[in-house]
Amino acid sequence: MKILVIDNGTSYLNQLKSLLSGASLDVINYSEINQANSESFDAIILSGGHNFPVNGNEYRLEKEMNLVKNSNKPIFGICFGFELIASMFGAKLELMENKEHGILDIQVIKSDKIFLKIPNFQVFESHRWVVKKPVHDLIALAQSKDGIEAIKHRTRPIYAAQFHPEMFTDKTCGDEIFHNFLNLVK
């Protein structure tokens, strides 16, 4: 499987590469996206990132947003990638009073193949933004005390998670959920 990873400035790139160790990977910076080249991949992963927020930086993210809008490839957004996808489809990003950082309990609110009958689980979080309400094009799949934690597009193969499936794989099941997405792509 060929996977394109869009690096949004994640601190966890090595962990993400490790999670994807069975795949053929190309990692590029968000500013280097070329729509034509992205079509040769089986799936696209939008990494987390902490250099700047999605809100107010749409001009910087224009290539990435166009990729999400125009690609027919399966896409999985992680943290910043989740925020970008949610924002693109009209969800409101709200700045949290305090940064969420650590292992958090998640509840599935809409069963989906990426969960394989897992009703509740723990994941690693590291973010300052939250989505509280779903929007028409996106289905909320899981939530935490903070808000929506996992979404999917109603008609396209787009998933996103506010959490980091690549982190603390021995203590959480984010990696299992991520691998379920990859198995759907196959």
C-alpha positions in Angstrom: 0.0 0.0 0.0 1.3 3.5 -0.9 0.5 6.2 1.5 1.1 9.9 1.2 1.7 11.6 4.6 1.1 15.4 4.7 3.3 16.7 7.5 1.6 19.7 9.2 4.5 20.2 11.6 3.8 17.2 13.8 6.1 16.4 16.7 5.1 12.8 16.3 6.3 12.1 12.8 8.6 9.2 13.8 5.8 7.5 15.7 3.5 8.0 12.7 6.0 6.4 10.4 6.4 3.5 12.9 2.6 3.0 12.9 2.7 2.9 9.1 5.8 0.7 8.9 4.2 -1.9 6.7 3.3 0.6 3.9 5.3 2.4 1.3 5.4 6.0 2.5 6.1 9.4 1.0 6.2 12.3 3.6 5.9 15.8 2.3 5.3 19.2 4.0 1.9 20.7 3.7 3.3 23.5 1.5 4.7 21.0 -1.0 1.4 19.4 -2.0 0.9 18.7 -5.7 -2.6 17.5 -6.6 -1.4 15.5 -9.6 1.2 13.6 -7.6 -1.2 12.7 -4.9 -3.3 10.5 -7.2 -0.6 7.8 -7.3 -1.3 6.9 -3.6 -3.8 4.5 -2.1 -4.5 6.8 0.9 -3.6 10.2 2.3 -2.8 10.9 6.0 -3.0 14.5 7.3 -0.7 14.7 10.3 -1.1 16.7 13.5 0.7 20.0 13.9 1.2 22.8 16.4 3.0 25.6 14.5 -0.2 27.6 13.9 -4.0 27.1 14.1 -6.3 26.2 11.2 -8.4 29.3 12.0 -7.0 32.4 10.3 -4.4 30.4 8.3 -6.6 29.1 5.4 -4.3 30.9 3.0 -1.3 28.8 4.2 -3.4 25.7 4.0 -4.9 26.3 0.5 -3.1 23.4 -1.2 -4.0 21.0 1.6 -7.6 22.1 1.5 -7.8 21.7 -2.2 -6.3 18.3 -1.9 -9.1 17.2 0.5 -11.8 18.8 -1.6 -10.6 17.3 -4.9 -9.1 14.0 -4.1 -11.1 10.8 -4.4 -8.5 8.9 -2.3 -9.3 7.8 1.2 -8.1 10.4 3.7 -7.4 10.2 7.4 -6.8 13.4 9.4 -5.0 13.4 12.8 -5.5 16.2 15.3 -4.6 19.2 13.1 -5.8 17.2 10.1 -9.1 16.6 12.0 -9.4 20.4 12.6 -8.7 21.2 9.0 -11.3 18.7 7.7 -13.9 19.7 10.2 -13.4 23.4 9.5 -13.5 22.9 5.7 -16.9 21.3 5.9 -18.3 24.0 8.1 -17.7 22.9 11.7 -16.8 25.6 14.2 -13.4 25.2 15.9 -13.5 26.4 19.5 -10.4 27.3 21.4 -10.2 25.4 24.7 -9.4 27.2 27.9 -6.7 24.8 28.7 -4.7 22.5 26.4 -5.8 18.8 26.5 -2.6 16.7 26.9 -2.7 13.1 28.0 -4.7 9.9 27.8 -8.5 10.5 27.6 -11.6 8.4 27.6 -13.6 8.3 24.4 -17.1 7.0 23.8 -18.4 5.8 20.5 -21.7 7.5 19.6 -22.1 6.0 16.1 -20.8 2.5 15.3 -18.5 2.3 12.3 -16.2 -0.2 10.8 -13.1 1.7 12.1 -14.2 0.8 15.7 -15.0 -2.9 15.2 -17.6 -3.0 18.0 -15.3 -1.1 20.5 -17.8 1.0 22.6 -15.4 3.0 24.7 -11.6 3.4 24.6 -8.7 5.5 25.6 -6.5 7.6 23.3 -3.7 10.2 23.6 -4.7 13.8 23.1 -2.6 16.9 22.6 -4.7 19.8 21.3 -6.1 23.3 22.1 -9.1 23.3 19.7 -12.3 21.3 19.8 -15.4 20.7 17.7 -18.6 20.7 19.8 -21.3 20.2 17.1 -21.4 18.0 13.9 -22.3 19.6 10.6 -24.3 18.2 7.7 -21.5 16.7 5.6 -19.8 15.1 8.6 -21.0 12.3 10.9 -19.8 12.4 14.5 -18.5 8.9 15.4 -17.0 9.4 18.9 -16.8 12.0 21.6 -15.0 12.9 24.9 -15.7 15.3 27.7 -14.3 18.0 25.4 -16.3 17.4 22.2 -16.3 15.4 19.0 -13.3 13.1 18.7 -13.8 11.2 15.5 -15.7 12.0 12.3 -16.3 10.7 8.8 -17.7 12.3 5.7 -21.2 11.2 4.7 -20.4 10.3 1.1 -16.6 10.3 0.7 -13.9 8.1 2.2 -12.7 10.8 4.6 -12.1 10.0 8.3 -10.5 12.2 11.0 -9.6 11.9 14.7 -8.9 14.6 17.2 -6.6 12.2 19.0 -3.2 10.8 18.1 -3.4 7.1 17.1 0.4 7.0 16.7 1.1 7.7 20.4 1.2 5.4 23.4 0.1 2.4 21.4 0.8 0.1 24.3 -1.7 2.0 26.5 -4.4 3.1 24.1 -6.3 1.6 21.1 -5.8 4.5 18.7 -3.4 2.4 16.6 -6.1 -0.3 16.3 -8.6 2.2 15.0 -6.1 3.7 12.6 -5.2 0.2 11.3 -9.0 -0.5 10.9 -9.1 2.5 8.6 -6.1 1.2 6.6 -7.8 -2.2 6.3 -10.9 -0.4 4.8 -8.6 1.2 2.3 -7.2 -2.2 1.2 
